[in-house]
Amino acid sequence: MRSMTGFGASSTSIDAGRLTVEVRSVNARSLDVRLKMPDLFTDATLWAEQLVRGRLRRGRVEIPIVWEADAARALWFDKAL
């Protein structure tokens, strides 16, 4: 039997700043995915939720994402890509 309760965290630095992602899950009858992302990543919200829903069937999953920008550099996304 696999547990639905868990925690994981990771962070990485890139030229424009530091990205930190945590995943917390607890037992629940249905699947409840809650993403907390900076406005910069709004376009990726649906993609991230679908990624989680494709892997899990039940549980309450909270995913806070923190972006710490380097003030000296700008970050941008190529939406067409």
Helices and strands as residue ranges (DSSP letters): E 6-14, E 17-26, E 31-36, G 39-44, H 45-55, E 59-69
